Amino acid sequence: MLSTNGGHQSWDIKETVLPVASSLTESEDTLTQATVNSPTKFYSHYSDSMEMYAPAHKVAEYLETHSSWFSQCAEPMKVQPLGENGYAIIIGRFGSFGYDVEPKIGLELLPPDQGIYRIRTIPVPDYHPPGYDVDYQASLHLVENAQNTSNSGFSEITRIEWELDLLVNLHFPKFIQRLPKSLIQSTGDRLLNQIIRQVSRRLTRKVQENFHQSLEVPLR
């Protein structure tokens, strides 16, 4: 779901779950009450592709000048530049079991290495994630003269193929830890995959639109 708050859009994905037992006190509903138990790990592997109606060198030039388009294409996520190739990104507000987080991560878009473009997690200066940490590792490569799967009519097509490995560690507060671990794990895995699909599809579409507009090429 895409929600609007104060005129700014943000991702707002919620799960509907039976209420936690009423015997749990409201004071436990804070991260400061989290125990020192090991974090719960959530992992997702995701792959996808998108077609660009241009030769590979044009697509490569576009990818390597990400400072001109990344922040715009990432909306409604909030983005701040971090150095030459990095960005601090507020993904949005997500929640389940009445517990919400608004993850903020740093990503670095590395220059290509033997034709492989990589994106990795980097620290955000003066920011300490409250109860979670994220390991984001993505890679993409270009396939020139790709088979036309969209019947676009263009003779030169470059397909961007990418993969993402995402690991999220969450230190839950006490009232969440009282729930069955299997329920926490299955709900978290499902929510994480939902977030990735929703964000990646929107980002892919906006990057495609922005790239083709920059070349004055219609996107079909």
C-alpha positions in Angstrom: 0.0 0.0 0.0 1.2 3.5 -0.8 0.2 6.0 1.8 0.4 9.8 2.0 1.7 11.6 5.1 1.9 15.4 5.2 1.9 15.6 1.4 4.8 13.2 1.1 4.3 9.6 -0.1 5.8 6.7 1.7 5.6 2.9 1.5 3.3 1.6 4.2 2.9 -2.1 4.2 1.1 -3.7 7.1 0.1 -7.3 8.0 -3.1 -8.1 9.8 -2.5 -10.4 12.7 -4.5 -11.4 15.8 -3.9 -9.1 18.8 -1.2 -10.0 21.2 -2.5 -11.2 24.6 -3.8 -8.3 26.7 -1.6 -9.3 29.6 1.3 -7.7 27.8 2.0 -4.3 29.1 2.2 -1.2 27.0 5.6 -0.4 28.4 7.0 -3.5 26.6 6.0 -2.0 23.2 9.3 -0.2 22.9 12.7 -1.1 21.4 14.4 0.0 24.6 12.8 -3.1 26.3 14.3 -5.5 23.7 16.3 -8.4 25.2 19.8 -9.4 24.4 18.6 -12.5 22.6 20.0 -13.2 19.1 18.3 -11.3 16.4 15.7 -12.9 14.1 17.2 -13.2 10.6 15.1 -12.7 7.4 16.6 -13.5 4.1 15.4 -13.0 0.5 16.9 -13.7 -2.9 15.3 -11.8 -5.8 16.1 -11.6 -9.5 14.5 -9.6 -12.3 15.3 -7.8 -15.6 14.3 -4.8 -17.7 14.6 -4.0 -21.3 16.2 -0.8 -22.6 15.7 0.2 -26.3 19.3 1.2 -26.9 22.7 -0.2 -27.4 24.6 -1.4 -24.4 27.1 1.5 -24.3 24.2 4.0 -24.0 22.7 2.0 -21.1 26.2 1.8 -19.5 26.6 5.6 -19.7 23.2 6.1 -18.1 24.0 3.7 -15.2 27.3 5.3 -14.5 25.7 8.8 -14.2 23.3 7.7 -11.5 23.6 11.0 -9.6 21.4 12.6 -12.3 18.5 10.1 -12.0 18.7 7.9 -8.9 17.1 10.2 -6.3 14.2 11.1 -8.7 13.5 7.5 -9.7 13.6 6.3 -6.1 10.6 8.4 -5.1 8.6 8.1 -2.9 11.5 6.9 -0.9 13.6 9.7 0.6 17.1 9.8 -0.7 20.2 11.8 0.4 23.6 11.6 -1.4 26.5 10.1 0.5 29.8 10.9 -1.2 30.3 10.2 -4.9 28.5 6.9 -5.3 26.5 6.5 -2.1 23.0 7.3 -1.0 21.1 7.2 2.3 17.6 5.9 1.7 14.6 5.8 3.9 12.7 2.9 2.5 9.3 3.6 4.2 7.3 2.4 7.2 6.6 -1.3 7.6 5.0 -3.3 10.3 3.5 -6.4 11.6 2.0 -7.6 15.0 1.6 -3.9 15.9 5.4 -3.3 15.6 6.6 -0.8 13.0 10.0 0.1 11.7 11.1 2.8 9.2 14.4 1.4 7.9 17.1 3.7 6.7 20.1 2.2 4.9 23.1 3.4 3.0 23.8 2.0 -0.5 26.8 2.4 -2.7 26.5 2.0 -6.5 29.9 0.8 -7.5 31.5 1.4 -10.9 31.4 -1.6 -13.2 34.0 -4.3 -12.7 34.4 -6.6 -15.8 30.9 -5.6 -16.9 29.3 -6.3 -13.5 27.6 -3.4 -11.6 27.3 -4.0 -7.9 25.3 -2.3 -5.1 26.3 -2.8 -1.5 25.4 -1.6 2.0 27.5 1.2 3.5 27.2 2.9 6.9 25.1 6.1 7.2 27.2 8.7 9.1 25.9 9.6 12.6 23.0 7.0 12.2 22.6 4.0 14.4 19.8 1.7 13.2 17.3 1.2 16.1 17.0 -2.6 16.5 17.9 -3.8 13.1 20.6 -4.1 10.5 20.5 -4.7 6.8 23.0 -6.4 4.4 22.1 -5.5 0.8 24.1 -7.1 -2.0 23.0 -6.7 -5.5 24.6 -7.2 -8.9 23.5 -6.5 -12.5 24.9 -6.9 -15.9 24.0 -5.9 -19.5 22.9 -8.3 -22.2 23.3 -6.6 -25.6 21.1 -7.5 -28.6 18.8 -9.3 -26.2 15.8 -11.2 -27.6 12.9 -8.8 -27.9 10.3 -10.1 -25.4 8.0 -7.1 -25.6 7.4 -6.9 -29.3 8.6 -3.3 -29.2 9.8 -3.2 -32.8 13.2 -1.8 -31.8 16.2 -3.5 -33.3 18.7 -2.6 -30.6 17.7 -3.9 -27.2 19.8 -4.2 -24.1 18.4 -6.2 -21.1 19.6 -5.3 -17.6 19.6 -8.5 -15.6 20.0 -8.2 -11.8 20.0 -10.2 -8.6 19.6 -9.2 -5.0 20.5 -10.9 -1.8 19.0 -9.2 1.2 19.6 -10.1 4.9 17.7 -8.3 7.6 18.4 -8.9 11.3 15.7 -7.6 13.7 16.0 -7.3 17.5 12.4 -7.6 18.5 10.9 -6.2 21.7 9.7 -8.6 24.4 6.0 -8.7 23.3 7.0 -9.9 19.9 9.4 -12.5 21.3 6.4 -14.1 23.1 4.8 -15.1 19.9 5.6 -18.5 18.2 9.0 -18.3 16.4 7.5 -20.0 13.4 4.8 -17.3 13.1 7.3 -14.5 13.4 9.6 -16.1 10.8 6.9 -16.9 8.2 5.3 -13.5 8.6 8.6 -11.6 8.4 9.8 -13.6 5.3 6.5 -12.9 3.6 6.5 -9.2 4.4 10.2 -8.8 3.3 9.4 -10.4 -0.1 6.4 -8.2 -0.5 8.4 -5.1 0.2 11.1 -6.1 -2.3 8.6 -6.9 -5.1 6.7 -3.7 -4.5 9.7 -1.4 -4.3 11.7 -3.1 -7.2 8.8 -3.0 -9.6 8.1 0.6 -9.1 11.8 1.5 -9.2 12.3 -0.6 -12.4 9.4 1.2 -14.2 10.6 4.6 -13.2 14.2 3.9 -14.3 12.9 2.6 -17.7 10.8 5.7 -18.2 13.6 8.1 -17.2 16.1 6.4 -19.4 13.9 6.4 -22.5 12.8 10.0 -21.9 16.5 11.0 -21.8 16.9 9.6 -25.3 13.5 10.8 -26.5 12.6 7.2 -27.2 9.0 6.1 -26.5 8.6 3.3 -23.9 6.0 0.8 -25.0 
